[in-house]
Amino acid sequence: MPMYLIERNIPGAETLSPDELCEISAKSNGVVAGLNAPYKWHHSYVAGDKIYCVHEAESEEVIRRHGREGGFPVDLVVEIKSTIGPDTGRRAS
């Protein structure tokens, strides 16, 4: 199943309290459970006025549907084609 990076513009995201983040997460979990489509939320990063999410879904449309049904902004969706990190460079030596 394809993996996607989702950018959500949420003014003041970095100031959301632990309780607010818990509420957002619970709402997302509820929407995922009701999608009746294969879907997995891996994790999200809260940075500045944005939340960046990594989700797996059958298509970009399912990602956008999750956003609509949850009331979450979906400002950008891109399919993740590769993942790299420090170990990637070590394999080349």
C-alpha positions, 0 to 999 in steps of 0.5 A, a space after each residue: 500500500 502506498 505511503 503518503 506525506 500529508 502537510 496540514 497548515 494549522 496556525 499555532 499547531 506547535 502550541 497545541 496542548 497535550 490534551 488537544 493533541 490527544 483529541 485530534 489523535 482520537 478523532 483521526 483514529 475514529 475516522 480511520 476506523 470508519 473509512 472501510 478502506 485499508 488505512 494506517 496512520 504511522 505518525 505525525 510531526 508538529 512543527 511551527 504552524 504545520 502538522 506533517 503526517 505519514 499515512 498509508 492508504 490505497 490512494 490520495 483520494 482516501 487520504 483526502 477523504 480522511 481529512 474531510 471526514 475528520 475536519 483536518 486540513 489537507 494542504 499537500 499530499 505526496 506519495 513517499 517513494 523512498 526513505 533515507 537516513 544516516 545508514 543509507 550513506 553507510 551502505 555505499 562504502 
